[in-house]
Amino acid sequence: MGLVLCRVDDRLVHGQVVIGWGRPLAVKFIVLVDDGVRASSWEQDLYRMAVPEGVDVIFARTDEAISALEAWAADSRPGILLTGDLATMAALHHASPTIVHRINLGGIHHRPDRHERLRYLYLSGEEEVLLASMRGSGADITAQDLPTTPPIGIEALP
């Protein structure tokens, strides 16, 4: 089973990830790749509180995640690979384009250098270049906030 969802969501672990995606996918582990969270025990404790019993949370730096991608992909349990930004997901994709192949953009919110593409998706010019780079190396990238909404290919974004 392994990684069933590779998602970029700047809110990291929250209800939409745990309930919205986690339940229908029967997720048993979430890998949160964020160098800052990996270094902060209180942030890790906070995110653990948002996860239901029976779901493991693994905190990893980007370099640790790159080293562990094959093991997570081979895990018998379904899992989510989660990053809070496109740069981290791009690093994981470029390290292992066959494992980090299908990428879900689920929540990238407003910032002064970003412009709205969807109500839950704002992108800067730099982020659009990252997306184009990942697409150019074979990534299948869609925007979809919940499994009950239709996915939108990034080529079709307004």
Secondary structure as a PSIPRED ss2 file (coil, helix, strand):
# PSIPRED VFORMAT (PSIPRED V4.0)

   1 M C   1.000  0.000  0.000
   2 G E   0.000  0.000  1.000
   3 L E   0.000  0.000  1.000
   4 V E   0.000  0.000  1.000
   5 L E   0.000  0.000  1.000
   6 C E   0.000  0.000  1.000
   7 R E   0.000  0.000  1.000
   8 V E   0.000  0.000  1.000
   9 D E   0.000  0.000  1.000
  10 D C   1.000  0.000  0.000
  11 R C   1.000  0.000  0.000
  12 L C   1.000  0.000  0.000
  13 V C   1.000  0.000  0.000
  14 H C   1.000  0.000  0.000
  15 G H   0.000  1.000  0.000
  16 Q H   0.000  1.000  0.000
  17 V H   0.000  1.000  0.000
  18 V H   0.000  1.000  0.000
  19 I H   0.000  1.000  0.000
  20 G H   0.000  1.000  0.000
  21 W H   0.000  1.000  0.000
  22 G C   1.000  0.000  0.000
  23 R C   1.000  0.000  0.000
  24 P C   1.000  0.000  0.000
  25 L C   1.000  0.000  0.000
  26 A C   1.000  0.000  0.000
  27 V C   1.000  0.000  0.000
  28 K C   1.000  0.000  0.000
  29 F E   0.000  0.000  1.000
  30 I E   0.000  0.000  1.000
  31 V E   0.000  0.000  1.000
  32 L E   0.000  0.000  1.000
  33 V E   0.000  0.000  1.000
  34 D C   1.000  0.000  0.000
  35 D H   0.000  1.000  0.000
  36 G H   0.000  1.000  0.000
  37 V H   0.000  1.000  0.000
  38 R H   0.000  1.000  0.000
  39 A C   1.000  0.000  0.000
  40 S C   1.000  0.000  0.000
  41 S H   0.000  1.000  0.000
  42 W H   0.000  1.000  0.000
  43 E H   0.000  1.000  0.000
  44 Q H   0.000  1.000  0.000
  45 D H   0.000  1.000  0.000
  46 L H   0.000  1.000  0.000
  47 Y H   0.000  1.000  0.000
  48 R H   0.000  1.000  0.000
  49 M H   0.000  1.000  0.000
  50 A C   1.000  0.000  0.000
  51 V C   1.000  0.000  0.000
  52 P C   1.000  0.000  0.000
  53 E C   1.000  0.000  0.000
  54 G C   1.000  0.000  0.000
  55 V C   1.000  0.000  0.000
  56 D E   0.000  0.000  1.000
  57 V E   0.000  0.000  1.000
  58 I E   0.000  0.000  1.000
  59 F E   0.000  0.000  1.000
  60 A E   0.000  0.000  1.000
  61 R C   1.000  0.000  0.000
  62 T H   0.000  1.000  0.000
  63 D H   0.000  1.000  0.000
  64 E H   0.000  1.000  0.000
  65 A H   0.000  1.000  0.000
  66 I H   0.000  1.000  0.000
  67 S H   0.000  1.000  0.000
  68 A H   0.000  1.000  0.000
  69 L H   0.000  1.000  0.000
  70 E H   0.000  1.000  0.000
  71 A H   0.000  1.000  0.000
  72 W H   0.000  1.000  0.000
  73 A H   0.000  1.000  0.000
  74 A H   0.000  1.000  0.000
  75 D C   1.000  0.000  0.000
  76 S C   1.000  0.000  0.000
  77 R C   1.000  0.000  0.000
  78 P E   0.000  0.000  1.000
  79 G E   0.000  0.000  1.000
  80 I E   0.000  0.000  1.000
  81 L E   0.000  0.000  1.000
  82 L E   0.000  0.000  1.000
  83 T E   0.000  0.000  1.000
  84 G C   1.000  0.000  0.000
  85 D C   1.000  0.000  0.000
  86 L H   0.000  1.000  0.000
  87 A H   0.000  1.000  0.000
  88 T H   0.000  1.000  0.000
  89 M H   0.000  1.000  0.000
  90 A H   0.000  1.000  0.000
  91 A H   0.000  1.000  0.000
  92 L H   0.000  1.000  0.000
  93 H H   0.000  1.000  0.000
  94 H H   0.000  1.000  0.000
  95 A H   0.000  1.000  0.000
  96 S C   1.000  0.000  0.000
  97 P C   1.000  0.000  0.000
  98 T C   1.000  0.000  0.000
  99 I C   1.000  0.000  0.000
 100 V C   1.000  0.000  0.000
 101 H C   1.000  0.000  0.000
 102 R E   0.000  0.000  1.000
 103 I E   0.000  0.000  1.000
 104 N E   0.000  0.000  1.000
 105 L E   0.000  0.000  1.000
 106 G E   0.000  0.000  1.000
 107 G E   0.000  0.000  1.000
 108 I E   0.000  0.000  1.000
 109 H C   1.000  0.000  0.000
 110 H C   1.000  0.000  0.000
 111 R C   1.000  0.000  0.000
 112 P C   1.000  0.000  0.000
 113 D C   1.000  0.000  0.000
 114 R C   1.000  0.000  0.000
 115 H E   0.000  0.000  1.000
 116 E E   0.000  0.000  1.000
 117 R E   0.000  0.000  1.000
 118 L E   0.000  0.000  1.000
 119 R C   1.000  0.000  0.000
 120 Y C   1.000  0.000  0.000
 121 L E   0.000  0.000  1.000
 122 Y E   0.000  0.000  1.000
 123 L E   0.000  0.000  1.000
 124 S C   1.000  0.000  0.000
 125 G H   0.000  1.000  0.000
 126 E H   0.000  1.000  0.000
 127 E H   0.000  1.000  0.000
 128 E H   0.000  1.000  0.000
 129 V H   0.000  1.000  0.000
 130 L H   0.000  1.000  0.000
 131 L H   0.000  1.000  0.000
 132 A H   0.000  1.000  0.000
 133 S H   0.000  1.000  0.000
 134 M H   0.000  1.000  0.000
 135 R H   0.000  1.000  0.000
 136 G H   0.000  1.000  0.000
 137 S C   1.000  0.000  0.000
 138 G C   1.000  0.000  0.000
 139 A C   1.000  0.000  0.000
 140 D E   0.000  0.000  1.000
 141 I E   0.000  0.000  1.000
 142 T E   0.000  0.000  1.000
 143 A E   0.000  0.000  1.000
 144 Q C   1.000  0.000  0.000
 145 D C   1.000  0.000  0.000
 146 L C   1.000  0.000  0.000
 147 P C   1.000  0.000  0.000
 148 T C   1.000  0.000  0.000
 149 T C   1.000  0.000  0.000
 150 P C   1.000  0.000  0.000
 151 P C   1.000  0.000  0.000
 152 I E   0.000  0.000  1.000
 153 G E   0.000  0.000  1.000
 154 I H   0.000  1.000  0.000
 155 E H   0.000  1.000  0.000
 156 A H   0.000  1.000  0.000
 157 L C   1.000  0.000  0.000
 158 P C   1.000  0.000  0.000
